[in-house]
């Protein structure tokens, strides 16, 4: 069983890593791809996407926490 706190921290730092750590590789890859796309878009649109990226990172951390319980 994965540690929920560690999964949340990993996924907050790199979205998708916590999901992979918790055992759901497919969801981890999807979350990582979304994070990369948001990072590319963020490069061009700055502030608005930064807020969206932060919200997504928080959701990814929450999801990894719940998934590893």
Predicted model as a PDB file, atoms N, CA, C, CB and O in Angstrom, pLDDT in the B-factor column:
MODEL        1                                                                  
ATOM      1  N   UNK A   1       0.834  -1.175   0.000  1.00 79.00           N  
ATOM      2  CA  UNK A   1       0.000   0.000   0.000  1.00 79.00           C  
ATOM      3  C   UNK A   1       0.882   1.243   0.000  1.00 79.00           C  
ATOM      4  CB  UNK A   1      -0.951  -0.005   1.209  1.00 79.00           C  
ATOM      5  O   UNK A   1       1.847   1.328   0.760  1.00 79.00           O  
ATOM      6  N   UNK A   2       0.555   2.186  -0.837  1.00 83.00           N  
ATOM      7  CA  UNK A   2       1.336   3.409  -0.978  1.00 83.00           C  
ATOM      8  C   UNK A   2       1.007   4.386   0.141  1.00 83.00           C  
ATOM      9  CB  UNK A   2       1.079   4.057  -2.342  1.00 83.00           C  
ATOM     10  O   UNK A   2      -0.107   4.404   0.663  1.00 83.00           O  
ATOM     11  N   UNK A   3       1.991   5.195   0.498  1.00 90.00           N  
ATOM     12  CA  UNK A   3       1.813   6.228   1.510  1.00 90.00           C  
ATOM     13  C   UNK A   3       1.049   7.407   0.889  1.00 90.00           C  
ATOM     14  CB  UNK A   3       3.195   6.693   2.083  1.00 90.00           C  
ATOM     15  O   UNK A   3       1.550   8.015  -0.056  1.00 90.00           O  
ATOM     16  N   UNK A   4      -0.147   7.746   1.390  1.00 90.00           N  
ATOM     17  CA  UNK A   4      -0.954   8.813   0.790  1.00 90.00           C  
ATOM     18  C   UNK A   4      -0.276  10.179   0.814  1.00 90.00           C  
ATOM     19  CB  UNK A   4      -2.271   8.907   1.500  1.00 90.00           C  
ATOM     20  O   UNK A   4      -0.388  10.939  -0.148  1.00 90.00           O  
ATOM     21  N   UNK A   5       0.425  10.500   1.899  1.00 93.00           N  
ATOM     22  CA  UNK A   5       1.083  11.801   1.997  1.00 93.00           C  
ATOM     23  C   UNK A   5       2.204  11.901   0.955  1.00 93.00           C  
ATOM     24  CB  UNK A   5       1.647  12.021   3.428  1.00 93.00           C  
ATOM     25  O   UNK A   5       2.336  12.918   0.275  1.00 93.00           O  
ATOM     26  N   UNK A   6       2.999  10.851   0.836  1.00 93.00           N  
ATOM     27  CA  UNK A   6       4.075  10.852  -0.153  1.00 93.00           C  
ATOM     28  C   UNK A   6       3.504  10.935  -1.565  1.00 93.00           C  
ATOM     29  CB  UNK A   6       4.948   9.593  -0.003  1.00 93.00           C  
ATOM     30  O   UNK A   6       4.049  11.645  -2.410  1.00 93.00           O  
ATOM     31  N   UNK A   7       2.414  10.219  -1.828  1.00 92.00           N  
ATOM     32  CA  UNK A   7       1.784  10.269  -3.155  1.00 92.00           C  
ATOM     33  C   UNK A   7       1.321  11.684  -3.473  1.00 92.00           C  
ATOM     34  CB  UNK A   7       0.592   9.292  -3.231  1.00 92.00           C  
ATOM     35  O   UNK A   7       1.506  12.163  -4.592  1.00 92.00           O  
ATOM     36  N   UNK A   8       0.720  12.354  -2.495  1.00 92.00           N  
ATOM     37  CA  UNK A   8       0.246  13.726  -2.712  1.00 92.00           C  
ATOM     38  C   UNK A   8       1.419  14.671  -2.974  1.00 92.00           C  
ATOM     39  CB  UNK A   8      -0.567  14.215  -1.495  1.00 92.00           C  
ATOM     40  O   UNK A   8       1.347  15.516  -3.867  1.00 92.00           O  
ATOM     41  N   UNK A   9       2.489  14.534  -2.208  1.00 93.00           N  
ATOM     42  CA  UNK A   9       3.659  15.395  -2.396  1.00 93.00           C  
ATOM     43  C   UNK A   9       4.285  15.164  -3.772  1.00 93.00           C  
ATOM     44  CB  UNK A   9       4.701  15.138  -1.287  1.00 93.00           C  
ATOM     45  O   UNK A   9       4.603  16.118  -4.482  1.00 93.00           O  
ATOM     46  N   UNK A  10       4.460  13.900  -4.143  1.00 94.00           N  
ATOM     47  CA  UNK A  10       5.039  13.584  -5.448  1.00 94.00           C  
ATOM     48  C   UNK A  10       4.195  14.163  -6.583  1.00 94.00           C  
ATOM     49  CB  UNK A  10       5.174  12.067  -5.616  1.00 94.00           C  
ATOM     50  O   UNK A  10       4.729  14.707  -7.550  1.00 94.00           O  
ATOM     51  N   UNK A  11       2.874  14.041  -6.454  1.00 92.00           N  
ATOM     52  CA  UNK A  11       1.995  14.512  -7.515  1.00 92.00           C  
ATOM     53  C   UNK A  11       1.902  16.035  -7.546  1.00 92.00           C  
ATOM     54  CB  UNK A  11       0.615  13.914  -7.347  1.00 92.00           C  
ATOM     55  O   UNK A  11       1.632  16.615  -8.598  1.00 92.00           O  
ATOM     56  N   UNK A  12       2.122  16.687  -6.404  1.00 92.00           N  
ATOM     57  CA  UNK A  12       2.126  18.153  -6.396  1.00 92.00           C  
ATOM     58  C   UNK A  12       3.389  18.668  -7.085  1.00 92.00           C  
ATOM     59  CB  UNK A  12       2.037  18.700  -4.942  1.00 92.00           C  
ATOM     60  O   UNK A  12       3.345  19.668  -7.801  1.00 92.00           O  
ATOM     61  N   UNK A  13       4.508  17.988  -6.868  1.00 94.00           N  
ATOM     62  CA  UNK A  13       5.769  18.406  -7.488  1.00 94.00           C  
ATOM     63  C   UNK A  13       5.750  18.110  -8.984  1.00 94.00           C  
ATOM     64  CB  UNK A  13       6.966  17.697  -6.819  1.00 94.00           C  
ATOM     65  O   UNK A  13       6.064  18.976  -9.800  1.00 94.00           O  
ATOM     66  N   UNK A  14       5.380  16.885  -9.336  1.00 94.00           N  
ATOM     67  CA  UNK A  14       5.260  16.485 -10.742  1.00 94.00           C  
ATOM     68  C   UNK A  14       3.917  15.778 -10.899  1.00 94.00           C  
ATOM     69  CB  UNK A  14       6.461  15.551 -11.193  1.00 94.00           C  
ATOM     70  O   UNK A  14       3.793  14.602 -10.555  1.00 94.00           O  
ATOM     71  N   UNK A  15       2.899  16.490 -11.422  1.00 93.00           N  
ATOM     72  CA  UNK A  15       1.584  15.865 -11.574  1.00 93.00           C  
ATOM     73  C   UNK A  15       1.686  14.541 -12.333  1.00 93.00           C  
ATOM     74  CB  UNK A  15       0.623  16.816 -12.301  1.00 93.00           C  
ATOM     75  O   UNK A  15       2.301  14.455 -13.396  1.00 93.00           O  
ATOM     76  N   UNK A  16       1.068  13.522 -11.757  1.00 94.00           N  
ATOM     77  CA  UNK A  16       1.084  12.196 -12.356  1.00 94.00           C  
ATOM     78  C   UNK A  16       2.039  11.250 -11.647  1.00 94.00           C  
ATOM     79  CB  UNK A  16       1.454  12.293 -13.808  1.00 94.00           C  
ATOM     80  O   UNK A  16       1.842  10.035 -11.680  1.00 94.00           O  
ATOM     81  N   UNK A  17       3.066  11.785 -11.010  1.00 94.00           N  
ATOM     82  CA  UNK A  17       4.034  10.930 -10.331  1.00 94.00           C  
ATOM     83  C   UNK A  17       3.403  10.241  -9.122  1.00 94.00           C  
ATOM     84  CB  UNK A  17       5.255  11.749  -9.895  1.00 94.00           C  
ATOM     85  O   UNK A  17       3.695   9.076  -8.851  1.00 94.00           O  
ATOM     86  N   UNK A  18       2.555  10.940  -8.406  1.00 93.00           N  
ATOM     87  CA  UNK A  18       1.870  10.333  -7.260  1.00 93.00           C  
ATOM     88  C   UNK A  18       0.909   9.236  -7.688  1.00 93.00           C  
ATOM     89  CB  UNK A  18       1.117  11.394  -6.475  1.00 93.00           C  
ATOM     90  O   UNK A  18       0.779   8.218  -7.009  1.00 93.00           O  
ATOM     91  N   UNK A  19       0.236   9.442  -8.811  1.00 94.00           N  
ATOM     92  CA  UNK A  19      -0.670   8.424  -9.322  1.00 94.00           C  
ATOM     93  C   UNK A  19       0.123   7.172  -9.728  1.00 94.00           C  
ATOM     94  CB  UNK A  19      -1.482   8.973 -10.525  1.00 94.00           C  
ATOM     95  O   UNK A  19      -0.298   6.047  -9.458  1.00 94.00           O  
ATOM     96  N   UNK A  20       1.270   7.382 -10.374  1.00 94.00           N  
ATOM     97  CA  UNK A  20       2.117   6.253 -10.758  1.00 94.00           C  
ATOM     98  C   UNK A  20       2.643   5.538  -9.515  1.00 94.00           C  
ATOM     99  CB  UNK A  20       3.292   6.728 -11.641  1.00 94.00           C  
ATOM    100  O   UNK A  20       2.667   4.309  -9.465  1.00 94.00           O  
ATOM    101  N   UNK A  21       3.059   6.302  -8.524  1.00 95.00           N  
ATOM    102  CA  UNK A  21       3.538   5.723  -7.260  1.00 95.00           C  
ATOM    103  C   UNK A  21       2.444   4.892  -6.593  1.00 95.00           C  
ATOM    104  CB  UNK A  21       4.016   6.835  -6.302  1.00 95.00           C  
ATOM    105  O   UNK A  21       2.720   3.848  -6.003  1.00 95.00           O  
ATOM    106  N   UNK A  22       1.199   5.364  -6.692  1.00 93.00           N  
ATOM    107  CA  UNK A  22       0.071   4.658  -6.074  1.00 93.00           C  
ATOM    108  C   UNK A  22      -0.373   3.444  -6.893  1.00 93.00           C  
ATOM    109  CB  UNK A  22      -1.104   5.612  -5.895  1.00 93.00           C  
ATOM    110  O   UNK A  22      -1.220   2.672  -6.443  1.00 93.00           O  
ATOM    111  N   UNK A  23       0.186   3.269  -8.082  1.00 92.00           N  
ATOM    112  CA  UNK A  23      -0.118   2.081  -8.858  1.00 92.00           C  
ATOM    113  C   UNK A  23      -0.934   2.287 -10.113  1.00 92.00           C  
ATOM    114  CB  UNK A  23      -0.811   1.148  -8.020  1.00 92.00           C  
ATOM    115  O   UNK A  23      -1.162   1.332 -10.855  1.00 92.00           O  
ATOM    116  N   UNK A  24      -1.383   3.508 -10.375  1.00 92.00           N  
ATOM    117  CA  UNK A  24      -2.189   3.764 -11.571  1.00 92.00           C  
ATOM    118  C   UNK A  24      -1.312   4.484 -12.607  1.00 92.00           C  
ATOM    119  CB  UNK A  24      -3.468   4.617 -11.222  1.00 92.00           C  
ATOM    120  O   UNK A  24      -1.353   5.708 -12.734  1.00 92.00           O  
ATOM    121  N   UNK A  25      -0.528   3.699 -13.335  1.00 95.00           N  
ATOM    122  CA  UNK A  25       0.427   4.238 -14.306  1.00 95.00           C  
ATOM    123  C   UNK A  25      -0.284   5.014 -15.412  1.00 95.00           C  
ATOM    124  CB  UNK A  25       1.262   3.107 -14.914  1.00 95.00           C  
ATOM    125  O   UNK A  25       0.161   6.095 -15.795  1.00 95.00           O  
ATOM    126  N   UNK A  26      -1.379   4.472 -15.921  1.00 96.00           N  
ATOM    127  CA  UNK A  26      -2.097   5.123 -17.022  1.00 96.00           C  
ATOM    128  C   UNK A  26      -2.578   6.513 -16.608  1.00 96.00           C  
ATOM    129  CB  UNK A  26      -3.293   4.261 -17.470  1.00 96.00           C  
ATOM    130  O   UNK A  26      -2.399   7.475 -17.355  1.00 96.00           O  
ATOM    131  N   UNK A  27      -3.180   6.625 -15.436  1.00 94.00           N  
ATOM    132  CA  UNK A  27      -3.645   7.924 -14.956  1.00 94.00           C  
ATOM    133  C   UNK A  27      -2.454   8.854 -14.733  1.00 94.00           C  
ATOM    134  CB  UNK A  27      -4.462   7.767 -13.651  1.00 94.00           C  
ATOM    135  O   UNK A  27      -2.548  10.052 -14.999  1.00 94.00           O  
ATOM    136  N   UNK A  28      -1.341   8.314 -14.249  1.00 94.00           N  
ATOM    137  CA  UNK A  28      -0.142   9.117 -14.045  1.00 94.00           C  
ATOM    138  C   UNK A  28       0.369   9.712 -15.342  1.00 94.00           C  
ATOM    139  CB  UNK A  28       0.940   8.284 -13.404  1.00 94.00           C  
ATOM    140  O   UNK A  28       0.739  10.885 -15.390  1.00 94.00           O  
ATOM    141  N   UNK A  29       0.391   8.909 -16.391  1.00 96.00           N  
ATOM    142  CA  UNK A  29       0.846   9.398 -17.692  1.00 96.00           C  
ATOM    143  C   UNK A  29      -0.106  10.473 -18.216  1.00 96.00           C  
ATOM    144  CB  UNK A  29       0.954   8.235 -18.705  1.00 96.00           C  
ATOM    145  O   UNK A  29       0.343  11.492 -18.741  1.00 96.00           O  
ATOM    146  N   UNK A  30      -1.399  10.258 -18.081  1.00 96.00           N  
ATOM    147  CA  UNK A  30      -2.387  11.245 -18.538  1.00 96.00           C  
ATOM    148  C   UNK A  30      -2.214  12.559 -17.785  1.00 96.00           C  
ATOM    149  CB  UNK A  30      -3.824  10.709 -18.348  1.00 96.00           C  
ATOM    150  O   UNK A  30      -2.211  13.627 -18.397  1.00 96.00           O  
ATOM    151  N   UNK A  31      -2.069  12.490 -16.462  1.00 94.00           N  
ATOM    152  CA  UNK A  31      -1.883  13.707 -15.673  1.00 94.00           C  
ATOM    153  C   UNK A  31      -0.589  14.416 -16.068  1.00 94.00           C  
ATOM    154  CB  UNK A  31      -1.871  13.377 -14.171  1.00 94.00           C  
ATOM    155  O   UNK A  31      -0.560  15.644 -16.154  1.00 94.00           O  
ATOM    156  N   UNK A  32       0.478  13.656 -16.308  1.00 96.00           N  
ATOM    157  CA  UNK A  32       1.745  14.256 -16.701  1.00 96.00           C  
ATOM    158  C   UNK A  32       1.623  14.957 -18.050  1.00 96.00           C  
ATOM    159  CB  UNK A  32       2.842  13.193 -16.755  1.00 96.00           C  
ATOM    160  O   UNK A  32       2.126  16.067 -18.222  1.00 96.00           O  
ATOM    161  N   UNK A  33       0.963  14.317 -19.002  1.00 96.00           N  
ATOM    162  CA  UNK A  33       0.776  14.919 -20.322  1.00 96.00           C  
ATOM    163  C   UNK A  33      -0.037  16.209 -20.208  1.00 96.00           C  
ATOM    164  CB  UNK A  33       0.078  13.927 -21.279  1.00 96.00           C  
ATOM    165  O   UNK A  33       0.288  17.203 -20.857  1.00 96.00           O  
ATOM    166  N   UNK A  34      -1.081  16.201 -19.396  1.00 95.00           N  
ATOM    167  CA  UNK A  34      -1.869  17.417 -19.184  1.00 95.00           C  
ATOM    168  C   UNK A  34      -0.991  18.511 -18.594  1.00 95.00           C  
ATOM    169  CB  UNK A  34      -3.074  17.138 -18.257  1.00 95.00           C  
ATOM    170  O   UNK A  34      -1.071  19.664 -19.019  1.00 95.00           O  
ATOM    171  N   UNK A  35      -0.150  18.164 -17.619  1.00 94.00           N  
ATOM    172  CA  UNK A  35       0.740  19.148 -16.995  1.00 94.00           C  
ATOM    173  C   UNK A  35       1.723  19.733 -18.010  1.00 94.00           C  
ATOM    174  CB  UNK A  35       1.510  18.506 -15.831  1.00 94.00           C  
ATOM    175  O   UNK A  35       2.003  20.931 -17.979  1.00 94.00           O  
ATOM    176  N   UNK A  36       2.247  18.897 -18.908  1.00 94.00           N  
ATOM    177  CA  UNK A  36       3.172  19.382 -19.937  1.00 94.00           C  
ATOM    178  C   UNK A  36       2.451  20.324 -20.896  1.00 94.00           C  
ATOM    179  CB  UNK A  36       3.794  18.198 -20.716  1.00 94.00           C  
ATOM    180  O   UNK A  36       2.980  21.376 -21.254  1.00 94.00           O  
ATOM    181  N   UNK A  37       1.259  19.951 -21.306  1.00 92.00           N  
ATOM    182  CA  UNK A  37       0.476  20.814 -22.201  1.00 92.00           C  
ATOM    183  C   UNK A  37       0.200  22.155 -21.521  1.00 92.00           C  
ATOM    184  CB  UNK A  37      -0.862  20.125 -22.604  1.00 92.00           C  
ATOM    185  O   UNK A  37       0.339  23.209 -22.142  1.00 92.00           O  
ATOM    186  N   UNK A  38      -0.189  22.114 -20.248  1.00 85.00           N  
ATOM    187  CA  UNK A  38      -0.433  23.357 -19.519  1.00 85.00           C  
ATOM    188  C   UNK A  38       0.838  24.194 -19.401  1.00 85.00           C  
ATOM    189  CB  UNK A  38      -0.988  23.054 -18.129  1.00 85.00           C  
ATOM    190  O   UNK A  38       0.775  25.422 -19.463  1.00 85.00           O  
ATOM    191  N   UNK A  39       1.976  23.554 -19.235  1.00 86.00           N  
ATOM    192  CA  UNK A  39       3.241  24.282 -19.144  1.00 86.00           C  
ATOM    193  C   UNK A  39       3.569  24.983 -20.465  1.00 86.00           C  
ATOM    194  CB  UNK A  39       4.379  23.325 -18.756  1.00 86.00           C  
ATOM    195  O   UNK A  39       4.044  26.119 -20.472  1.00 86.00           O  
ATOM    196  N   UNK A  40       3.315  24.302 -21.571  1.00 85.00           N  
ATOM    197  CA  UNK A  40       3.564  24.906 -22.884  1.00 85.00           C  
ATOM    198  C   UNK A  40       2.616  26.086 -23.102  1.00 85.00           C  
ATOM    199  CB  UNK A  40       3.392  23.854 -24.018  1.00 85.00           C  
ATOM    200  O   UNK A  40       3.035  27.153 -23.550  1.00 85.00           O  
ATOM    201  N   UNK A  41       1.355  25.889 -22.788  1.00 81.00           N  
ATOM    202  CA  UNK A  41       0.384  26.976 -22.929  1.00 81.00           C  
ATOM    203  C   UNK A  41       0.737  28.108 -21.972  1.00 81.00           C  
ATOM    204  CB  UNK A  41      -1.058  26.468 -22.662  1.00 81.00           C  
ATOM    205  O   UNK A  41       0.600  29.282 -22.317  1.00 81.00           O  
ATOM    206  N   UNK A  42       1.190  27.759 -20.774  1.00 76.00           N  
ATOM    207  CA  UNK A  42       1.573  28.754 -19.773  1.00 76.00           C  
ATOM    208  C   UNK A  42       2.696  29.645 -20.282  1.00 76.00           C  
ATOM    209  CB  UNK A  42       1.999  28.068 -18.478  1.00 76.00           C  
ATOM    210  O   UNK A  42       2.742  30.837 -19.977  1.00 76.00           O  
ATOM    211  N   UNK A  43       3.585  29.070 -21.046  1.00 78.00           N  
ATOM    212  CA  UNK A  43       4.680  29.845 -21.603  1.00 78.00           C  
ATOM    213  C   UNK A  43       4.153  31.001 -22.454  1.00 78.00           C  
ATOM    214  CB  UNK A  43       5.598  28.946 -22.436  1.00 78.00           C  
ATOM    215  O   UNK A  43       4.776  32.060 -22.530  1.00 78.00           O  
ATOM    216  N   UNK A  44       3.008  30.790 -23.088  1.00 77.00           N  
ATOM    217  CA  UNK A  44       2.452  31.807 -23.980  1.00 77.00           C  
ATOM    218  C   UNK A  44       1.406  32.699 -23.324  1.00 77.00           C  
ATOM    219  CB  UNK A  44       1.850  31.147 -25.172  1.00 77.00           C  
ATOM    220  O   UNK A  44       1.223  33.839 -23.752  1.00 77.00           O  
ATOM    221  N   UNK A  45       0.732  32.223 -22.323  1.00 77.00           N  
ATOM    222  CA  UNK A  45      -0.366  33.021 -21.766  1.00 77.00           C  
ATOM    223  C   UNK A  45      -0.157  33.449 -20.320  1.00 77.00           C  
ATOM    224  CB  UNK A  45      -1.637  32.248 -21.861  1.00 77.00           C  
ATOM    225  O   UNK A  45      -0.975  34.194 -19.781  1.00 77.00           O  
ATOM    226  N   UNK A  46       0.892  33.009 -19.692  1.00 75.00           N  
ATOM    227  CA  UNK A  46       1.360  33.408 -18.360  1.00 75.00           C  
ATOM    228  C   UNK A  46       0.318  33.328 -17.253  1.00 75.00           C  
ATOM    229  CB  UNK A  46       1.870  34.790 -18.422  1.00 75.00           C  
ATOM    230  O   UNK A  46       0.004  32.224 -16.807  1.00 75.00           O  
ATOM    231  N   UNK A  47      -0.219  34.419 -16.803  1.00 76.00           N  
ATOM    232  CA  UNK A  47      -0.934  34.485 -15.533  1.00 76.00           C  
ATOM    233  C   UNK A  47      -2.143  33.558 -15.436  1.00 76.00           C  
ATOM    234  CB  UNK A  47      -1.376  35.877 -15.297  1.00 76.00           C  
ATOM    235  O   UNK A  47      -2.228  32.780 -14.487  1.00 76.00           O  
ATOM    236  N   UNK A  48      -3.063  33.611 -16.365  1.00 77.00           N  
ATOM    237  CA  UNK A  48      -4.282  32.808 -16.290  1.00 77.00           C  
ATOM    238  C   UNK A  48      -3.957  31.317 -16.244  1.00 77.00           C  
ATOM    239  CB  UNK A  48      -5.194  33.112 -17.483  1.00 77.00           C  
ATOM    240  O   UNK A  48      -4.524  30.574 -15.444  1.00 77.00           O  
ATOM    241  N   UNK A  49      -3.060  30.899 -17.091  1.00 74.00           N  
ATOM    242  CA  UNK A  49      -2.712  29.486 -17.122  1.00 74.00           C  
ATOM    243  C   UNK A  49      -1.944  29.079 -15.872  1.00 74.00           C  
ATOM    244  CB  UNK A  49      -1.893  29.172 -18.366  1.00 74.00           C  
ATOM    245  O   UNK A  49      -2.031  27.929 -15.439  1.00 74.00           O  
ATOM    246  N   UNK A  50      -1.194  30.008 -15.289  1.00 79.00           N  
ATOM    247  CA  UNK A  50      -0.488  29.700 -14.044  1.00 79.00           C  
ATOM    248  C   UNK A  50      -1.481  29.339 -12.949  1.00 79.00           C  
ATOM    249  CB  UNK A  50       0.384  30.892 -13.602  1.00 79.00           C  
ATOM    250  O   UNK A  50      -1.252  28.404 -12.183  1.00 79.00           O  
ATOM    251  N   UNK A  51      -2.568  30.068 -12.874  1.00 84.00           N  
ATOM    252  CA  UNK A  51      -3.608  29.772 -11.887  1.00 84.00           C  
ATOM    253  C   UNK A  51      -4.233  28.414 -12.192  1.00 84.00           C  
ATOM    254  CB  UNK A  51      -4.695  30.882 -11.877  1.00 84.00           C  
ATOM    255  O   UNK A  51      -4.456  27.616 -11.281  1.00 84.00           O  
ATOM    256  N   UNK A  52      -4.512  28.150 -13.452  1.00 85.00           N  
ATOM    257  CA  UNK A  52      -5.095  26.868 -13.837  1.00 85.00           C  
ATOM    258  C   UNK A  52      -4.117  25.739 -13.521  1.00 85.00           C  
ATOM    259  CB  UNK A  52      -5.467  26.863 -15.340  1.00 85.00           C  
ATOM    260  O   UNK A  52      -4.530  24.687 -13.034  1.00 85.00           O  
ATOM    261  N   UNK A  53      -2.833  25.940 -13.791  1.00 86.00           N  
ATOM    262  CA  UNK A  53      -1.824  24.923 -13.502  1.00 86.00           C  
ATOM    263  C   UNK A  53      -1.725  24.650 -12.008  1.00 86.00           C  
ATOM    264  CB  UNK A  53      -0.466  25.355 -14.045  1.00 86.00           C  
ATOM    265  O   UNK A  53      -1.586  23.498 -11.598  1.00 86.00           O  
ATOM    266  N   UNK A  54      -1.795  25.692 -11.194  1.00 89.00           N  
ATOM    267  CA  UNK A  54      -1.753  25.511  -9.749  1.00 89.00           C  
ATOM    268  C   UNK A  54      -2.968  24.722  -9.272  1.00 89.00           C  
ATOM    269  CB  UNK A  54      -1.686  26.870  -9.038  1.00 89.00           C  
ATOM    270  O   UNK A  54      -2.837  23.814  -8.451  1.00 89.00           O  
ATOM    271  N   UNK A  55      -4.136  25.060  -9.777  1.00 92.00           N  
ATOM    272  CA  UNK A  55      -5.351  24.337  -9.405  1.00 92.00           C  
ATOM    273  C   UNK A  55      -5.232  22.871  -9.824  1.00 92.00           C  
ATOM    274  CB  UNK A  55      -6.600  24.990 -10.056  1.00 92.00           C  
ATOM    275  O   UNK A  55      -5.616  21.976  -9.071  1.00 92.00           O  
ATOM    276  N   UNK A  56      -4.701  22.626 -11.020  1.00 91.00           N  
ATOM    277  CA  UNK A  56      -4.529  21.246 -11.480  1.00 91.00           C  
ATOM    278  C   UNK A  56      -3.532  20.494 -10.607  1.00 91.00           C  
ATOM    279  CB  UNK A  56      -4.065  21.225 -12.940  1.00 91.00           C  
ATOM    280  O   UNK A  56      -3.756  19.326 -10.286  1.00 91.00           O  
ATOM    281  N   UNK A  57      -2.436  21.141 -10.217  1.00 92.00           N  
ATOM    282  CA  UNK A  57      -1.437  20.489  -9.362  1.00 92.00           C  
ATOM    283  C   UNK A  57      -2.041  20.127  -8.011  1.00 92.00           C  
ATOM    284  CB  UNK A  57      -0.208  21.402  -9.167  1.00 92.00           C  
ATOM    285  O   UNK A  57      -1.757  19.059  -7.468  1.00 92.00           O  
ATOM    286  N   UNK A  58      -2.867  21.006  -7.469  1.00 93.00           N  
ATOM    287  CA  UNK A  58      -3.532  20.725  -6.195  1.00 93.00           C  
ATOM    288  C   UNK A  58      -4.494  19.547  -6.365  1.00 93.00           C  
ATOM    289  CB  UNK A  58      -4.292  21.983  -5.678  1.00 93.00           C  
ATOM    290  O   UNK A  58      -4.554  18.667  -5.507  1.00 93.00           O  
ATOM    291  N   UNK A  59      -5.247  19.528  -7.470  1.00 94.00           N  
ATOM    292  CA  UNK A  59      -6.157  18.407  -7.712  1.00 94.00           C  
ATOM    293  C   UNK A  59      -5.381  17.105  -7.882  1.00 94.00           C  
ATOM    294  CB  UNK A  59      -7.021  18.674  -8.956  1.00 94.00           C  
ATOM    295  O   UNK A  59      -5.797  16.067  -7.368  1.00 94.00           O  
ATOM    296  N   UNK A  60      -4.249  17.149  -8.604  1.00 92.00           N  
ATOM    297  CA  UNK A  60      -3.441  15.948  -8.811  1.00 92.00           C  
ATOM    298  C   UNK A  60      -2.928  15.416  -7.486  1.00 92.00           C  
ATOM    299  CB  UNK A  60      -2.268  16.239  -9.754  1.00 92.00           C  
ATOM    300  O   UNK A  60      -2.911  14.205  -7.264  1.00 92.00           O  
ATOM    301  N   UNK A  61      -2.508  16.318  -6.601  1.00 92.00           N  
ATOM    302  CA  UNK A  61      -2.039  15.904  -5.269  1.00 92.00           C  
ATOM    303  C   UNK A  61      -3.186  15.263  -4.480  1.00 92.00           C  
ATOM    304  CB  UNK A  61      -1.461  17.121  -4.488  1.00 92.00           C  
ATOM    305  O   UNK A  61      -2.994  14.234  -3.833  1.00 92.00           O  
ATOM    306  N   UNK A  62      -4.370  15.868  -4.532  1.00 93.00           N  
ATOM    307  CA  UNK A  62      -5.539  15.316  -3.829  1.00 93.00           C  
ATOM    308  C   UNK A  62      -5.901  13.944  -4.396  1.00 93.00           C  
ATOM    309  CB  UNK A  62      -6.750  16.279  -3.942  1.00 93.00           C  
ATOM    310  O   UNK A  62      -6.181  13.013  -3.641  1.00 93.00           O  
ATOM    311  N   UNK A  63      -5.896  13.821  -5.712  1.00 93.00           N  
ATOM    312  CA  UNK A  63      -6.252  12.555  -6.348  1.00 93.00           C  
ATOM    313  C   UNK A  63      -5.252  11.457  -5.963  1.00 93.00           C  
ATOM    314  CB  UNK A  63      -6.304  12.720  -7.882  1.00 93.00           C  
ATOM    315  O   UNK A  63      -5.646  10.327  -5.671  1.00 93.00           O  
ATOM    316  N   UNK A  64      -3.967  11.794  -5.964  1.00 92.00           N  
ATOM    317  CA  UNK A  64      -2.953  10.809  -5.587  1.00 92.00           C  
ATOM    318  C   UNK A  64      -3.132  10.386  -4.136  1.00 92.00           C  
ATOM    319  CB  UNK A  64      -1.539  11.375  -5.805  1.00 92.00           C  
ATOM    320  O   UNK A  64      -2.967   9.211  -3.808  1.00 92.00           O  
ATOM    321  N   UNK A  65      -3.466  11.327  -3.269  1.00 91.00           N  
ATOM    322  CA  UNK A  65      -3.713  11.019  -1.867  1.00 91.00           C  
ATOM    323  C   UNK A  65      -4.875  10.041  -1.735  1.00 91.00           C  
ATOM    324  CB  UNK A  65      -4.000  12.303  -1.073  1.00 91.00           C  
ATOM    325  O   UNK A  65      -4.754   9.023  -1.053  1.00 91.00           O  
ATOM    326  N   UNK A  66      -6.002  10.344  -2.383  1.00 92.00           N  
ATOM    327  CA  UNK A  66      -7.190   9.483  -2.308  1.00 92.00           C  
ATOM    328  C   UNK A  66      -6.934   8.118  -2.951  1.00 92.00           C  
ATOM    329  CB  UNK A  66      -8.386  10.165  -2.992  1.00 92.00           C  
ATOM    330  O   UNK A  66      -7.405   7.097  -2.449  1.00 92.00           O  
ATOM    331  N   UNK A  67      -6.188   8.098  -4.060  1.00 90.00           N  
ATOM    332  CA  UNK A  67      -5.931   6.858  -4.777  1.00 90.00           C  
ATOM    333  C   UNK A  67      -5.087   5.897  -3.941  1.00 90.00           C  
ATOM    334  CB  UNK A  67      -5.236   7.151  -6.102  1.00 90.00           C  
ATOM    335  O   UNK A  67      -5.258   4.681  -4.026  1.00 90.00           O  
ATOM    336  N   UNK A  68      -4.182   6.441  -3.139  1.00 90.00           N  
ATOM    337  CA  UNK A  68      -3.277   5.571  -2.390  1.00 90.00           C  
ATOM    338  C   UNK A  68      -3.824   5.182  -1.012  1.00 90.00           C  
ATOM    339  CB  UNK A  68      -1.938   6.253  -2.228  1.00 90.00           C  
ATOM    340  O   UNK A  68      -3.137   4.498  -0.253  1.00 90.00           O  
ATOM    341  N   UNK A  69      -5.004   5.592  -0.689  1.00 85.00           N  
ATOM    342  CA  UNK A  69      -5.601   5.200   0.612  1.00 85.00           C  
ATOM    343  C   UNK A  69      -6.163   3.810   0.540  1.00 85.00           C  
ATOM    344  CB  UNK A  69      -6.707   6.180   1.034  1.00 85.00           C  
ATOM    345  O   UNK A  69      -6.702   3.310   1.528  1.00 85.00           O  
TER     346      UNK A  69                                                      
ENDMDL                                                                          
END                                                                             
